[in-house]
Amino acid sequence: MNILIFTTYYSPGHEKRDLNLVREFINSNNNIIYAVPVIGIDNFVFPVYPDSYKEDKDFQSVNTFWFNNRYDLLKKIDFADLVLMGTCRGLEDIKDYIKKTGKPLIQHQDIGGFLNNHNFPDLYCVRGEWHKQRLLKYSSFPEEKIVITGCVQFDAACPKIENNISKEDFCKKYNLNPNKKIAVWLPSSPANHNSAYKQLYKDIIRTVNDCDHFQVIIKGHPSDYSGHKRDRNYKNLGKKSWELLTPGTPVCQLEDVYNCFRFCDVGISVCSSVSMEFPLFKKPFIYVNLHEELLPEGIENIVKIPRESIVSASLSKLMVHENVMKIARISKQMPTNFTNPKRYENGEFEYIGIECHIDQLHDVLNSNAWDVNDHSIYDHYVQKYCFKNDGLAYKRIYEETINYLTKHQKRKTILHFFNKVIMKQKARIKPAIKSLIKQFKSKNN
């Protein structure tokens, strides 16, 4: 069986998320093409892999096909009996080619977070029951085409996986005190760092460091490591946000992302979906100024969000305050989807932890209000949002793919042949036309 496996984009910290899945297919004597986009390709919504990964031994061991133009990928798709790929916005032309040339398409949620984008594949492997219900509710996806497998990214969080570094070594590497608690600051994409966010970024780092028994390490947003869309809010594109805002603060390197979560005591963010991953490590989460972040820029200090006195962390619903929702009903410029009833029902998403204002953060940390006594809530959360923490999502995706192939055979038609010729030639000619237009404009300027 010829199977093309496609990692849709570069996610720093989880670059090798599909490799176990690829090896599983190779070991079962299938003919595998593993395709990965590399620097140079046009019109990708998300980042593509730097050239340096071509020399990585893990990618070389599975004979990775690196492509920097769509035409080469389409030629590989022609030889496949089935395409298995992750989720990604954009790439409609590639997805259309797969479907219109008669190739079965299986997608899987290969990355954490809220991303549910799909192109109505023949089979969708989702992370957990929560994600299945969202597909049914918001995109009318057929239930019989959804299977729950867990997520290949989350496989690396399994506690049974042998750890290559101890907490003592981790602390030494990042100049942290092993006798103090560790808070991980998880900023958003630099594309969202307006002036108010930049100040809050600094205030959070300062507040954590002002607590005697706490220290902070930054685990940057994947887009900050890759530089994707950093030019929206930063002029110095050669430096990461933390180098500009809080120089000298320890920053987690990509190879230690899950070690960082494993050895920390609590995560802190403004609006990150990484709170979904922290229960895998039985660690709580603090949201700071969440409601203010959901407001249009410039009014975050005008709209008042009353908060109750500090309580203990628990399994909590992400409830958007009514004062924010009032603005959402009259504004078309809300910065996130949390206030969009067509995307989220208020309180639909849960996390384990606590929400507070920046002025309350010091007291939350010092009073241990962030800590959770009943660790059984982590297991229930993982079951609902991540399915299992056994490191075997890749095996379940493999099994569901093979199961699909044994039950379904798509017949090729003459229409599939004509679609293949037309769409592939379009992909070949379009870049050439763009290049000629670019040359013409440069000569005339």
C-alpha positions as CSV (number, residue, x, y, z in Angstrom):
1,M,0.0,0.0,0.0
2,N,1.3,3.4,-1.0
3,I,0.6,6.0,1.8
4,L,1.7,9.6,1.8
5,I,2.0,11.1,5.3
6,F,2.1,14.9,5.3
7,T,3.3,17.1,8.3
8,T,1.6,20.3,7.4
9,Y,3.8,22.9,9.1
10,Y,6.7,23.6,11.4
11,S,5.7,23.9,15.1
12,P,8.9,24.6,17.1
13,G,9.2,22.3,20.1
14,H,7.1,19.6,18.3
15,E,8.9,19.4,15.0
16,K,9.1,15.6,15.2
17,R,5.6,14.9,16.3
18,D,4.8,12.6,13.3
19,L,8.0,10.5,13.3
20,N,6.7,7.7,15.5
21,L,3.6,7.5,13.2
22,V,5.8,7.3,10.1
23,R,7.9,4.6,11.6
24,E,4.9,2.6,12.5
25,F,3.7,2.5,8.9
26,I,7.2,1.8,7.7
27,N,7.6,-1.2,10.1
28,S,4.3,-2.6,8.8
29,N,5.9,-2.9,5.3
30,N,3.8,-0.2,3.7
31,N,5.4,2.0,1.0
32,I,5.6,5.4,2.8
33,I,6.3,8.8,1.4
34,Y,6.8,11.3,4.3
35,A,6.4,14.9,3.0
36,V,7.4,18.0,4.9
37,P,7.4,21.6,3.6
38,V,10.7,23.4,3.7
39,I,11.8,27.0,3.4
40,G,11.1,28.6,0.0
41,I,7.5,27.6,-0.6
42,D,4.9,30.4,-1.2
43,N,1.6,31.1,0.4
44,F,1.8,28.8,3.5
45,V,-0.3,30.3,6.4
46,F,1.9,28.6,9.0
47,P,5.7,28.4,9.2
48,V,7.6,25.8,7.2
49,Y,10.7,23.9,8.3
50,P,14.2,25.6,8.1
51,D,16.7,23.9,5.8
52,S,18.8,22.8,8.8
53,Y,16.3,19.9,9.5
54,K,17.3,18.2,6.2
55,E,20.5,17.2,8.1
56,D,18.7,15.9,11.1
57,K,19.3,12.1,11.6
58,D,15.7,11.4,12.7
59,F,14.3,12.9,9.5
60,Q,16.9,11.2,7.4
61,S,16.1,7.8,8.9
62,V,12.6,7.9,7.4
63,N,13.8,9.2,4.1
64,T,11.9,12.5,4.4
65,F,10.7,14.1,1.2
66,W,11.3,17.9,1.6
67,F,9.4,20.0,-0.9
68,N,9.4,23.7,-1.5
69,N,6.8,23.9,-4.2
70,R,3.3,22.5,-4.5
71,Y,3.9,20.8,-7.9
72,D,6.4,18.4,-6.4
73,L,4.0,17.5,-3.6
74,L,1.2,16.9,-6.1
75,K,3.4,14.5,-8.1
76,K,4.0,12.5,-4.9
77,I,0.3,12.4,-4.1
78,D,-0.3,10.9,-7.5
79,F,1.5,7.7,-6.4
80,A,-0.3,7.4,-3.1
81,D,-3.3,5.2,-2.4
82,L,-4.1,7.3,0.6
83,V,-3.0,10.6,2.2
84,L,-2.7,11.1,6.0
85,M,-2.1,14.6,7.2
86,G,-2.4,16.9,10.2
87,T,-4.6,19.9,10.7
88,C,-3.8,23.3,9.2
89,R,-5.5,26.5,8.0
90,G,-5.0,27.1,4.3
91,L,-3.7,24.5,1.9
92,E,-7.1,24.3,0.3
93,D,-5.6,23.7,-3.1
94,I,-3.6,20.7,-1.8
95,K,-6.6,19.3,0.0
96,D,-8.8,19.8,-3.1
97,Y,-6.2,18.0,-5.3
98,I,-6.3,15.0,-2.9
99,K,-10.0,14.7,-3.0
100,K,-10.7,15.6,-6.6
101,T,-8.1,13.0,-7.8
102,G,-9.9,10.3,-5.9
103,K,-7.5,9.8,-3.0
104,P,-8.9,9.0,0.4
105,L,-7.9,11.7,2.9
106,I,-7.5,11.0,6.6
107,Q,-6.6,13.9,9.0
108,H,-5.5,13.8,12.6
109,Q,-5.2,16.6,15.2
110,D,-1.5,16.5,15.4
111,I,-1.1,19.7,17.4
112,G,-2.5,20.8,20.8
113,G,-4.8,23.8,21.2
114,F,-8.2,24.7,19.8
115,L,-7.4,24.3,16.1
116,N,-10.1,22.2,14.5
117,N,-9.6,23.1,10.8
118,H,-10.3,20.4,8.3
119,N,-11.5,19.8,4.8
120,F,-14.1,17.2,5.6
121,P,-11.7,14.2,5.3
122,D,-12.9,10.7,4.9
123,L,-11.8,10.0,8.5
124,Y,-10.9,12.5,11.3
125,C,-8.8,11.3,14.2
126,V,-9.4,13.7,17.1
127,R,-7.7,14.3,20.4
128,G,-10.6,13.6,22.8
129,E,-14.4,13.6,23.4
130,W,-14.4,17.4,23.8
131,H,-13.0,17.9,20.3
132,K,-15.5,15.4,18.8
133,Q,-18.4,17.3,20.3
134,R,-17.1,20.6,18.9
135,L,-16.9,19.1,15.4
136,L,-20.4,17.9,15.7
137,K,-21.7,21.2,17.1
138,Y,-19.8,23.8,15.0
139,S,-19.0,22.2,11.7
140,S,-21.7,19.5,11.2
141,F,-19.0,16.9,10.7
142,P,-20.5,13.4,10.3
143,E,-20.2,11.5,13.5
144,E,-19.4,8.2,11.8
145,K,-16.3,9.7,10.3
146,I,-14.8,10.8,13.7
147,V,-12.6,8.5,15.9
148,I,-10.9,9.5,19.1
149,T,-7.2,8.6,19.2
150,G,-5.4,11.2,21.2
151,C,-2.8,13.5,19.8
152,V,0.7,12.6,18.5
153,Q,2.1,15.8,20.0
154,F,0.9,14.7,23.5
155,D,2.6,11.3,23.1
156,A,5.8,13.0,24.3
157,A,4.1,13.9,27.7
158,C,3.7,10.2,28.7
159,P,5.3,9.7,32.1
160,K,6.5,6.3,31.1
161,I,8.8,7.8,28.4
162,E,12.4,7.7,29.5
163,N,13.5,11.2,30.5
164,N,16.9,12.4,29.2
165,I,17.4,15.0,31.9
166,S,16.8,15.2,35.7
167,K,15.2,18.2,37.4
168,E,18.6,19.0,38.9
169,D,20.2,19.0,35.5
170,F,17.3,21.1,34.1
171,C,17.7,23.7,36.8
172,K,21.5,23.8,36.3
173,K,21.0,24.2,32.5
174,Y,18.7,27.2,33.0
175,N,20.4,28.7,36.1
176,L,17.3,28.0,38.2
177,N,17.3,27.3,42.0
178,P,16.2,23.7,42.6
179,N,14.9,24.7,46.0
180,K,12.5,27.3,44.7
181,K,9.2,26.7,42.8
182,I,9.2,27.2,39.1
183,A,6.5,29.2,37.2
184,V,6.4,28.9,33.4
185,W,5.4,32.0,31.6
186,L,3.6,31.2,28.3
187,P,3.2,34.3,26.1
188,S,1.0,34.5,23.0
189,S,2.2,34.9,19.5
190,P,4.2,38.1,18.9
191,A,1.6,38.9,16.3
192,N,-0.7,39.8,19.2
193,H,1.8,41.8,21.3
194,N,0.3,45.3,21.3
195,S,1.6,47.9,23.7
196,A,-0.7,46.8,26.6
197,Y,0.3,43.2,26.2
198,K,4.0,44.1,26.2
199,Q,3.6,45.9,29.5
200,L,1.6,43.0,31.0
201,Y,4.4,40.7,29.8
202,K,6.9,42.7,31.8
203,D,4.6,43.0,34.8
204,I,4.1,39.2,35.0
205,I,7.8,38.4,34.9
206,R,8.5,41.1,37.6
207,T,5.6,39.9,39.8
208,V,6.8,36.2,39.8
209,N,10.4,37.2,40.5
210,D,9.2,39.4,43.4
211,C,7.8,36.3,45.2
212,D,10.5,34.9,47.5
213,H,9.8,31.2,46.9
214,F,9.1,31.5,43.1
215,Q,11.3,31.9,40.0
216,V,10.2,32.1,36.3
217,I,11.2,30.6,33.0
218,I,9.8,31.6,29.7
219,K,8.4,29.0,27.2
220,G,7.9,31.2,24.2
221,H,5.1,30.8,21.6
222,P,6.1,28.7,18.6
223,S,5.7,31.7,16.4
224,D,8.3,33.6,18.5
225,Y,10.9,30.8,18.1
226,S,10.2,30.7,14.3
227,G,9.8,34.5,13.8
228,H,6.4,34.0,12.1
229,K,4.5,37.3,12.0
230,R,6.9,38.9,14.5
231,D,7.1,42.0,12.2
232,R,3.5,43.0,13.1
233,N,4.6,44.4,16.5
234,Y,8.4,44.4,16.6
235,K,10.9,46.3,14.5
236,N,13.9,44.4,15.6
237,L,13.1,41.1,13.7
238,G,16.5,39.5,14.7
239,K,15.5,39.2,18.3
240,K,12.8,37.2,20.1
241,S,10.2,39.1,22.2
242,W,11.8,38.0,25.5
243,E,15.1,39.4,24.4
244,L,13.5,42.8,23.9
245,L,11.0,42.8,26.8
246,T,12.7,40.9,29.6
247,P,16.4,40.3,28.8
248,G,18.2,38.0,31.2
249,T,15.1,35.9,32.0
250,P,15.7,32.1,31.5
251,V,14.1,30.8,28.3
252,C,13.3,27.2,27.5
253,Q,15.0,25.7,24.5
254,L,13.0,23.8,22.1
255,E,14.3,20.3,23.1
256,D,13.2,20.9,26.7
257,V,9.6,22.1,26.2
258,Y,7.9,19.1,27.8
259,N,10.7,18.8,30.4
260,C,9.9,22.4,31.3
261,F,6.3,21.5,31.9
262,R,7.3,18.3,33.8
263,F,9.6,20.1,36.2
264,C,7.6,23.3,36.8
265,D,5.0,23.9,39.5
266,V,2.6,26.0,37.6
267,G,2.0,27.6,34.2
268,I,1.0,31.2,33.7
269,S,-0.5,32.8,30.6
270,V,-3.0,35.4,29.5
271,C,-5.0,33.4,26.9
272,S,-3.0,30.4,26.0
273,S,-4.6,27.0,25.1
274,V,-1.5,25.2,26.6
275,S,-3.6,24.9,29.8
276,M,-5.1,21.9,27.9
277,E,-1.6,20.2,28.1
278,F,-0.7,20.9,31.7
279,P,-3.0,18.2,33.1
280,L,-0.9,15.7,31.3
281,F,1.8,16.6,33.8
282,K,-0.6,17.1,36.7
283,K,0.2,20.8,36.9
284,P,-2.2,23.7,37.4
285,F,-2.5,26.9,35.4
286,I,-3.0,30.6,36.1
287,Y,-4.8,32.9,33.7
288,V,-3.8,36.5,34.2
289,N,-6.0,39.4,32.8
290,L,-7.8,36.9,30.6
291,H,-10.9,39.1,30.3
292,E,-9.0,42.3,29.5
293,E,-7.1,40.4,26.7
294,L,-10.5,39.6,25.1
295,L,-11.4,43.3,24.7
296,P,-10.5,45.4,21.7
297,E,-7.2,47.2,22.0
298,G,-7.4,50.5,23.9
299,I,-10.3,49.8,26.1
300,E,-8.8,47.1,28.3
301,N,-8.4,49.7,31.2
302,I,-11.8,51.3,30.6
303,V,-14.1,48.3,30.8
304,K,-14.2,47.2,34.4
305,I,-14.0,43.5,35.2
306,P,-15.0,42.9,38.9
307,R,-13.3,39.9,40.4
308,E,-14.1,37.9,43.5
309,S,-11.6,37.4,46.3
310,I,-8.9,34.8,45.7
311,V,-10.1,31.2,45.9
312,S,-8.3,27.9,45.5
313,A,-7.5,26.4,42.1
314,S,-9.9,23.8,40.8
315,L,-11.5,22.4,37.6
316,S,-12.8,25.7,36.2
317,K,-14.8,26.8,33.2
318,L,-13.3,29.5,31.1
319,M,-16.2,31.9,31.6
320,V,-16.0,35.2,29.7
321,H,-17.3,38.1,31.9
322,E,-20.6,39.6,31.0
323,N,-19.0,43.0,30.7
324,V,-16.8,41.6,27.9
325,M,-19.7,39.9,26.2
326,K,-21.6,43.2,26.1
327,I,-18.8,44.7,24.1
328,A,-18.7,41.6,21.9
329,R,-22.4,42.0,21.0
330,I,-21.8,45.5,19.5
331,S,-18.2,45.2,18.3
332,K,-16.9,43.5,15.1
333,Q,-13.3,44.0,16.3
334,M,-12.9,41.5,19.1
335,P,-9.4,40.1,19.1
336,T,-10.2,36.4,19.8
337,N,-12.9,33.9,19.1
338,F,-13.8,33.3,22.8
339,T,-16.5,35.9,22.5
340,N,-17.9,34.5,19.2
341,P,-21.0,32.3,20.0
342,K,-20.6,30.6,16.5
343,R,-17.2,29.3,17.7
344,Y,-17.5,28.9,21.5
345,E,-20.3,28.7,23.9
346,N,-19.4,30.7,27.0
347,G,-17.9,28.3,29.6
348,E,-17.5,25.5,27.1
349,F,-13.8,25.1,27.6
350,E,-12.4,24.0,31.0
351,Y,-9.0,24.2,32.6
352,I,-7.5,23.2,36.0
353,G,-6.3,26.3,37.9
354,I,-7.3,29.8,38.7
355,E,-7.9,33.2,37.0
356,C,-6.8,36.5,38.4
357,H,-5.9,40.1,37.7
358,I,-2.3,41.1,37.5
359,D,-2.7,43.0,40.8
360,Q,-3.8,39.7,42.4
361,L,-1.0,37.5,41.0
362,H,1.5,38.0,43.8
363,D,-1.1,37.0,46.4
364,V,-2.2,34.0,44.4
365,L,1.4,32.7,44.2
366,N,2.3,33.5,47.8
367,S,-0.9,32.0,49.3
368,N,-0.6,28.7,47.2
369,A,-4.0,29.4,45.8
370,W,-2.7,28.1,42.5
371,D,-2.2,24.6,43.9
372,V,-4.6,21.7,43.5
373,N,-5.2,19.2,46.3
374,D,-7.3,16.6,44.5
375,H,-5.1,15.2,41.7
376,S,-7.9,12.9,40.4
377,I,-9.3,15.9,38.5
378,Y,-6.3,15.7,36.2
379,D,-7.1,12.2,35.2
380,H,-10.7,13.1,34.4
381,Y,-9.6,16.1,32.4
382,V,-7.1,14.1,30.4
383,Q,-9.7,11.5,29.5
384,K,-12.1,14.2,28.2
385,Y,-9.6,16.5,26.3
386,C,-6.6,14.2,25.5
387,F,-8.1,10.7,25.7
388,K,-5.1,8.9,27.2
389,N,-1.6,9.8,28.4
390,D,0.0,6.6,27.3
391,G,2.2,7.8,24.5
392,L,0.4,5.6,22.0
393,A,-1.8,8.0,20.0
394,Y,0.4,7.3,16.9
395,K,-0.5,3.6,17.2
396,R,-4.2,4.3,17.4
397,I,-4.0,6.6,14.3
398,Y,-2.1,3.8,12.5
399,E,-4.7,1.2,13.4
400,E,-7.7,3.5,12.4
401,T,-6.0,4.2,9.1
402,I,-5.4,0.5,8.3
403,N,-9.0,-0.3,9.4
404,Y,-10.3,2.4,7.1
405,L,-8.3,1.0,4.2
406,T,-9.6,-2.6,4.7
407,K,-13.2,-1.4,4.6
408,H,-13.1,1.3,1.9
409,Q,-11.8,1.2,-1.6
410,K,-12.3,4.3,-3.9
411,R,-12.8,3.6,-7.6
412,K,-10.9,5.9,-10.0
413,T,-12.9,7.6,-12.7
414,I,-12.0,9.5,-15.9
415,L,-12.9,12.7,-14.0
416,H,-10.2,12.0,-11.4
417,F,-7.7,11.7,-14.3
418,F,-8.7,15.1,-15.9
419,N,-8.7,16.8,-12.5
420,K,-5.2,15.5,-11.9
421,V,-3.9,16.9,-15.2
422,I,-5.6,20.3,-15.0
423,M,-4.9,21.0,-11.3
424,K,-1.3,19.9,-11.5
425,Q,-0.5,22.0,-14.5
426,K,-2.1,25.0,-12.8
427,A,0.2,24.4,-9.8
428,R,3.2,24.3,-12.2
429,I,2.3,27.4,-14.2
430,K,1.0,29.7,-11.5
431,P,4.5,30.3,-9.8
432,A,6.0,30.9,-13.2
433,I,3.4,33.6,-14.0
434,K,4.0,35.2,-10.6
435,S,7.7,35.2,-11.2
436,L,7.3,37.0,-14.6
437,I,4.9,39.6,-13.1
438,K,7.5,40.2,-10.3
439,Q,10.3,40.7,-12.8
440,F,8.1,43.0,-14.9
441,K,7.3,45.2,-11.9
442,S,10.9,45.4,-10.8
443,K,12.1,46.5,-14.3
444,N,9.4,49.2,-14.4
445,N,10.3,50.5,-10.9
